[in-house]
Amino acid sequence: MKPELLALTQGQAEYRLSENHPLRIAGAAGRQIECLAGTAWITVYGERTDFMLRQGRRFEVPNNGLMLIDALGCGTVRVRVPADTEVPGGWLGFQRRFAGALQDVGFLLRN
């Protein structure tokens, strides 16, 4: 089952993940990943190792390459944009752009 967007709020999104169906995020530098349920397996371009997050743990993406977030079994993660990200046009404009980017991610996952 492909990643399912559960919630989209100011600067963050929550996804339900299932094994072997990773969430793909490009240009992810500074984003924080929080595991809300299960175990998340994170692979980041240019890193020599993968990262495992258990429920309640967080990870900050160290570079701007492609990041894959998979689950061992099934799980839920929250993706947050960096706190210092400037938001021109206010939160509403940002949310629309963020939602559009998430739709692009969904398109990439389907194709």
Biotite code that builds the C-alpha atoms (Angstrom):
import biotite.structure as struc

atoms = struc.array([
    struc.Atom([0.000, 0.000, 0.000], chain_id="A", res_id=1, res_name="MET", atom_name="CA", element="C"),
    struc.Atom([1.455, 3.387, -0.991], chain_id="A", res_id=2, res_name="LYS", atom_name="CA", element="C"),
    struc.Atom([2.080, 6.031, 1.698], chain_id="A", res_id=3, res_name="PRO", atom_name="CA", element="C"),
    struc.Atom([-1.199, 7.558, 2.851], chain_id="A", res_id=4, res_name="GLU", atom_name="CA", element="C"),
    struc.Atom([-1.398, 11.227, 3.817], chain_id="A", res_id=5, res_name="LEU", atom_name="CA", element="C"),
    struc.Atom([-3.290, 11.306, 7.133], chain_id="A", res_id=6, res_name="LEU", atom_name="CA", element="C"),
    struc.Atom([-3.053, 14.973, 8.099], chain_id="A", res_id=7, res_name="ALA", atom_name="CA", element="C"),
    struc.Atom([-1.666, 18.221, 6.741], chain_id="A", res_id=8, res_name="LEU", atom_name="CA", element="C"),
    struc.Atom([-1.281, 21.158, 9.117], chain_id="A", res_id=9, res_name="THR", atom_name="CA", element="C"),
    struc.Atom([0.974, 24.190, 9.398], chain_id="A", res_id=10, res_name="GLN", atom_name="CA", element="C"),
    struc.Atom([4.384, 23.065, 8.219], chain_id="A", res_id=11, res_name="GLY", atom_name="CA", element="C"),
    struc.Atom([3.913, 19.350, 8.793], chain_id="A", res_id=12, res_name="GLN", atom_name="CA", element="C"),
    struc.Atom([2.329, 16.253, 7.332], chain_id="A", res_id=13, res_name="ALA", atom_name="CA", element="C"),
    struc.Atom([1.573, 12.819, 8.791], chain_id="A", res_id=14, res_name="GLU", atom_name="CA", element="C"),
    struc.Atom([1.753, 9.632, 6.728], chain_id="A", res_id=15, res_name="TYR", atom_name="CA", element="C"),
    struc.Atom([0.784, 6.013, 7.253], chain_id="A", res_id=16, res_name="ARG", atom_name="CA", element="C"),
    struc.Atom([3.465, 3.750, 5.776], chain_id="A", res_id=17, res_name="LEU", atom_name="CA", element="C"),
    struc.Atom([3.617, 0.071, 4.918], chain_id="A", res_id=18, res_name="SER", atom_name="CA", element="C"),
    struc.Atom([6.673, -2.086, 4.304], chain_id="A", res_id=19, res_name="GLU", atom_name="CA", element="C"),
    struc.Atom([8.325, -1.893, 0.859], chain_id="A", res_id=20, res_name="ASN", atom_name="CA", element="C"),
    struc.Atom([6.335, 1.214, -0.141], chain_id="A", res_id=21, res_name="HIS", atom_name="CA", element="C"),
    struc.Atom([8.615, 4.124, 0.818], chain_id="A", res_id=22, res_name="PRO", atom_name="CA", element="C"),
    struc.Atom([7.698, 7.773, 1.007], chain_id="A", res_id=23, res_name="LEU", atom_name="CA", element="C"),
    struc.Atom([10.080, 9.687, -1.283], chain_id="A", res_id=24, res_name="ARG", atom_name="CA", element="C"),
    struc.Atom([11.019, 13.291, -0.535], chain_id="A", res_id=25, res_name="ILE", atom_name="CA", element="C"),
    struc.Atom([13.526, 15.257, -2.620], chain_id="A", res_id=26, res_name="ALA", atom_name="CA", element="C"),
    struc.Atom([15.279, 18.372, -1.351], chain_id="A", res_id=27, res_name="GLY", atom_name="CA", element="C"),
    struc.Atom([14.638, 17.365, 2.245], chain_id="A", res_id=28, res_name="ALA", atom_name="CA", element="C"),
    struc.Atom([17.441, 19.232, 4.067], chain_id="A", res_id=29, res_name="ALA", atom_name="CA", element="C"),
    struc.Atom([16.482, 20.324, 7.566], chain_id="A", res_id=30, res_name="GLY", atom_name="CA", element="C"),
    struc.Atom([13.177, 18.486, 7.655], chain_id="A", res_id=31, res_name="ARG", atom_name="CA", element="C"),
    struc.Atom([12.462, 16.648, 10.885], chain_id="A", res_id=32, res_name="GLN", atom_name="CA", element="C"),
    struc.Atom([11.063, 13.150, 10.744], chain_id="A", res_id=33, res_name="ILE", atom_name="CA", element="C"),
    struc.Atom([9.261, 11.871, 13.830], chain_id="A", res_id=34, res_name="GLU", atom_name="CA", element="C"),
    struc.Atom([8.126, 8.275, 14.197], chain_id="A", res_id=35, res_name="CYS", atom_name="CA", element="C"),
    struc.Atom([4.627, 8.270, 15.684], chain_id="A", res_id=36, res_name="LEU", atom_name="CA", element="C"),
    struc.Atom([3.987, 4.505, 15.511], chain_id="A", res_id=37, res_name="ALA", atom_name="CA", element="C"),
    struc.Atom([5.961, 1.413, 14.525], chain_id="A", res_id=38, res_name="GLY", atom_name="CA", element="C"),
    struc.Atom([9.536, 1.622, 13.234], chain_id="A", res_id=39, res_name="THR", atom_name="CA", element="C"),
    struc.Atom([10.643, 3.894, 10.391], chain_id="A", res_id=40, res_name="ALA", atom_name="CA", element="C"),
    struc.Atom([13.622, 3.060, 8.162], chain_id="A", res_id=41, res_name="TRP", atom_name="CA", element="C"),
    struc.Atom([15.219, 6.173, 6.652], chain_id="A", res_id=42, res_name="ILE", atom_name="CA", element="C"),
    struc.Atom([17.648, 6.208, 3.737], chain_id="A", res_id=43, res_name="THR", atom_name="CA", element="C"),
    struc.Atom([19.236, 9.553, 2.808], chain_id="A", res_id=44, res_name="VAL", atom_name="CA", element="C"),
    struc.Atom([21.280, 10.206, -0.337], chain_id="A", res_id=45, res_name="TYR", atom_name="CA", element="C"),
    struc.Atom([24.982, 10.542, 0.421], chain_id="A", res_id=46, res_name="GLY", atom_name="CA", element="C"),
    struc.Atom([24.850, 8.995, 3.896], chain_id="A", res_id=47, res_name="GLU", atom_name="CA", element="C"),
    struc.Atom([26.877, 5.845, 4.541], chain_id="A", res_id=48, res_name="ARG", atom_name="CA", element="C"),
    struc.Atom([24.251, 4.266, 6.744], chain_id="A", res_id=49, res_name="THR", atom_name="CA", element="C"),
    struc.Atom([20.498, 4.055, 7.049], chain_id="A", res_id=50, res_name="ASP", atom_name="CA", element="C"),
    struc.Atom([18.671, 5.265, 10.141], chain_id="A", res_id=51, res_name="PHE", atom_name="CA", element="C"),
    struc.Atom([16.036, 3.446, 12.190], chain_id="A", res_id=52, res_name="MET", atom_name="CA", element="C"),
    struc.Atom([13.504, 5.375, 14.246], chain_id="A", res_id=53, res_name="LEU", atom_name="CA", element="C"),
    struc.Atom([11.251, 3.836, 16.858], chain_id="A", res_id=54, res_name="ARG", atom_name="CA", element="C"),
    struc.Atom([8.102, 5.467, 18.160], chain_id="A", res_id=55, res_name="GLN", atom_name="CA", element="C"),
    struc.Atom([8.826, 8.838, 19.773], chain_id="A", res_id=56, res_name="GLY", atom_name="CA", element="C"),
    struc.Atom([12.244, 9.305, 18.110], chain_id="A", res_id=57, res_name="ARG", atom_name="CA", element="C"),
    struc.Atom([13.181, 12.102, 15.691], chain_id="A", res_id=58, res_name="ARG", atom_name="CA", element="C"),
    struc.Atom([15.664, 12.566, 12.880], chain_id="A", res_id=59, res_name="PHE", atom_name="CA", element="C"),
    struc.Atom([16.782, 15.741, 11.081], chain_id="A", res_id=60, res_name="GLU", atom_name="CA", element="C"),
    struc.Atom([17.675, 15.286, 7.417], chain_id="A", res_id=61, res_name="VAL", atom_name="CA", element="C"),
    struc.Atom([21.343, 16.336, 6.997], chain_id="A", res_id=62, res_name="PRO", atom_name="CA", element="C"),
    struc.Atom([21.440, 17.138, 3.273], chain_id="A", res_id=63, res_name="ASN", atom_name="CA", element="C"),
    struc.Atom([19.298, 18.198, 0.348], chain_id="A", res_id=64, res_name="ASN", atom_name="CA", element="C"),
    struc.Atom([19.291, 14.904, -1.554], chain_id="A", res_id=65, res_name="GLY", atom_name="CA", element="C"),
    struc.Atom([16.572, 12.306, -1.959], chain_id="A", res_id=66, res_name="LEU", atom_name="CA", element="C"),
    struc.Atom([15.243, 10.727, 1.221], chain_id="A", res_id=67, res_name="MET", atom_name="CA", element="C"),
    struc.Atom([13.233, 7.504, 1.471], chain_id="A", res_id=68, res_name="LEU", atom_name="CA", element="C"),
    struc.Atom([11.155, 6.663, 4.534], chain_id="A", res_id=69, res_name="ILE", atom_name="CA", element="C"),
    struc.Atom([9.955, 3.076, 4.767], chain_id="A", res_id=70, res_name="ASP", atom_name="CA", element="C"),
    struc.Atom([8.330, 1.121, 7.588], chain_id="A", res_id=71, res_name="ALA", atom_name="CA", element="C"),
    struc.Atom([9.172, -2.208, 9.131], chain_id="A", res_id=72, res_name="LEU", atom_name="CA", element="C"),
    struc.Atom([5.698, -3.692, 8.930], chain_id="A", res_id=73, res_name="GLY", atom_name="CA", element="C"),
    struc.Atom([3.522, -0.601, 9.131], chain_id="A", res_id=74, res_name="CYS", atom_name="CA", element="C"),
    struc.Atom([3.915, 2.708, 10.895], chain_id="A", res_id=75, res_name="GLY", atom_name="CA", element="C"),
    struc.Atom([3.157, 6.398, 11.015], chain_id="A", res_id=76, res_name="THR", atom_name="CA", element="C"),
    struc.Atom([5.570, 9.316, 10.621], chain_id="A", res_id=77, res_name="VAL", atom_name="CA", element="C"),
    struc.Atom([5.342, 13.087, 10.825], chain_id="A", res_id=78, res_name="ARG", atom_name="CA", element="C"),
    struc.Atom([7.415, 15.226, 8.426], chain_id="A", res_id=79, res_name="VAL", atom_name="CA", element="C"),
    struc.Atom([8.082, 18.819, 9.524], chain_id="A", res_id=80, res_name="ARG", atom_name="CA", element="C"),
    struc.Atom([9.677, 21.611, 7.521], chain_id="A", res_id=81, res_name="VAL", atom_name="CA", element="C"),
    struc.Atom([12.589, 23.447, 9.167], chain_id="A", res_id=82, res_name="PRO", atom_name="CA", element="C"),
    struc.Atom([11.534, 25.972, 11.808], chain_id="A", res_id=83, res_name="ALA", atom_name="CA", element="C"),
    struc.Atom([13.591, 28.728, 10.173], chain_id="A", res_id=84, res_name="ASP", atom_name="CA", element="C"),
    struc.Atom([11.897, 28.329, 6.780], chain_id="A", res_id=85, res_name="THR", atom_name="CA", element="C"),
    struc.Atom([10.585, 31.683, 5.628], chain_id="A", res_id=86, res_name="GLU", atom_name="CA", element="C"),
    struc.Atom([6.986, 31.592, 4.560], chain_id="A", res_id=87, res_name="VAL", atom_name="CA", element="C"),
    struc.Atom([6.241, 34.347, 2.038], chain_id="A", res_id=88, res_name="PRO", atom_name="CA", element="C"),
    struc.Atom([2.561, 35.109, 1.743], chain_id="A", res_id=89, res_name="GLY", atom_name="CA", element="C"),
    struc.Atom([1.681, 33.575, 5.115], chain_id="A", res_id=90, res_name="GLY", atom_name="CA", element="C"),
    struc.Atom([0.813, 30.060, 6.173], chain_id="A", res_id=91, res_name="TRP", atom_name="CA", element="C"),
    struc.Atom([-2.094, 29.633, 3.805], chain_id="A", res_id=92, res_name="LEU", atom_name="CA", element="C"),
    struc.Atom([0.115, 30.141, 0.752], chain_id="A", res_id=93, res_name="GLY", atom_name="CA", element="C"),
    struc.Atom([2.747, 27.875, 2.260], chain_id="A", res_id=94, res_name="PHE", atom_name="CA", element="C"),
    struc.Atom([0.222, 25.140, 2.972], chain_id="A", res_id=95, res_name="GLN", atom_name="CA", element="C"),
    struc.Atom([-1.021, 25.278, -0.601], chain_id="A", res_id=96, res_name="ARG", atom_name="CA", element="C"),
    struc.Atom([2.522, 24.971, -1.973], chain_id="A", res_id=97, res_name="ARG", atom_name="CA", element="C"),
    struc.Atom([3.313, 22.196, 0.522], chain_id="A", res_id=98, res_name="PHE", atom_name="CA", element="C"),
    struc.Atom([0.128, 20.329, -0.405], chain_id="A", res_id=99, res_name="ALA", atom_name="CA", element="C"),
    struc.Atom([1.022, 20.714, -4.098], chain_id="A", res_id=100, res_name="GLY", atom_name="CA", element="C"),
    struc.Atom([4.475, 19.277, -3.431], chain_id="A", res_id=101, res_name="ALA", atom_name="CA", element="C"),
    struc.Atom([2.894, 16.372, -1.563], chain_id="A", res_id=102, res_name="LEU", atom_name="CA", element="C"),
    struc.Atom([0.619, 15.729, -4.531], chain_id="A", res_id=103, res_name="GLN", atom_name="CA", element="C"),
    struc.Atom([3.742, 15.669, -6.735], chain_id="A", res_id=104, res_name="ASP", atom_name="CA", element="C"),
    struc.Atom([5.219, 13.072, -4.374], chain_id="A", res_id=105, res_name="VAL", atom_name="CA", element="C"),
    struc.Atom([2.037, 11.034, -4.759], chain_id="A", res_id=106, res_name="GLY", atom_name="CA", element="C"),
    struc.Atom([2.340, 11.282, -8.537], chain_id="A", res_id=107, res_name="PHE", atom_name="CA", element="C"),
    struc.Atom([5.937, 10.049, -8.376], chain_id="A", res_id=108, res_name="LEU", atom_name="CA", element="C"),
    struc.Atom([4.906, 7.158, -6.138], chain_id="A", res_id=109, res_name="LEU", atom_name="CA", element="C"),
    struc.Atom([2.221, 6.046, -8.577], chain_id="A", res_id=110, res_name="ARG", atom_name="CA", element="C"),
    struc.Atom([4.505, 6.209, -11.632], chain_id="A", res_id=111, res_name="ASN", atom_name="CA", element="C"),
])
